[in-house]
């Protein structure tokens, strides 16, 4: 299970990643960071550095996600919703061709992983064709796309590409943590702000790691829907608790 000890940047980024729209007054972000033992000066320095890096935009002391963090929120929201389409047994494949610099290869890996493709071997990425993959964002002269149908057992291929058992084990542990926190959140316990925040961040990261496979390729009792349901209930209670916290700091 997750533990505390986050940096000022992590607290600020995760707070805005979980906020819609992803913007907040700097004084609220500073006040919230104090719940993690982060000094006001440290939080303000982190805000300035995040603006300099293009991760935040500052408009009169109100900060909004920008750049790759704004893109991450979009992926995070999509992963939380997990809208999987129908599957006809076909897979989508992307093959990196030609030579590329190490930086370019690293960028491609991040892009394909974010699109929930898995690397079969270096330069060969694939997944079941049940998601609306944004190919336009991944296209280029160094990528060849193809539609294919594996000759062998697709379930074995899925288990080779993703550690499904590990994902399921962590999902069940997170679900238990969410449910165990419910009573304290309902009781308006401010002491749960920090641990609840860390738990929520861990769940959202786990959603991003969900390969979102077709039902035919997932193990029995796959816990994805249960985790999403538990998080929806937790999120409603946690948002109410944070609203009361921010109202107290107006």
KAKAUR-V792915 format. One line per field, one symbol per residue. ss: DSSP state (A for helix, B for strand, O for the rest). phi: phi as a letter, one per 20 degrees, with the letter a starting at -180 (. if undefined). psi: psi as a letter, one per 20 degrees, with the letter a starting at -180 (. if undefined). A space follows every 50 residues. Layout:
BEGIN
ss: ???
phi: ???
psi: ???
END
This chain:
BEGIN
ss: OOOOOOOAAAAAAAAAAOOOOOBBBAAAAAAAAAOOOOOAAAAAAAAAAA AAOOOBBBBOOBBBBOAAAAAAAAAAAAAAAOOOOOOOOOBBBBBBOOOO OAAAAAAAAAAAAAOOOBBBBOOBBBBBOOOOOOAAAOOOOOBBBBBBOO OOOAAAAAAAAOOAAAAAAAAAAAAAAAAAAAAAAAOOOOOAAAAAAAAA AAAAAAAAAOOOOOAAAOOOOOOAAAAAAAAAAAAAAAAAAAAAAAAAOO
phi: .fcfoefgfffffffffedcfebafgfffffffffdmefgffffffffff ffenecddcmnddcgblffffffffffffffleeefcdneddccdfdmdb fgffffffgfffffemedefbgndcbageddefffgfdfrfdcdebdbcg fefffffffffcefffffffffffffffffefffffemeffegfffffff ffffffgfefflffgfdefflfeffffffffgffffffffffffffffdf
psi: qqrakqrgggggghghhjpoqmqqqhhggghhhhijjpqgggghgggghh ghijhqponkjpqqqrchhghhhghggghhhmnpaqpjiqqpppppqaqq qhggghggggggghjkqqogrpioqrrqmjqnpnhhiiqrijppqqproq hbohghgghhhqnhggggghghghgggghhigghghjlohiigghhgggg hhghhhghipilqqhiiqrqkpjghgghghhggghghhhgghghghhij.
END
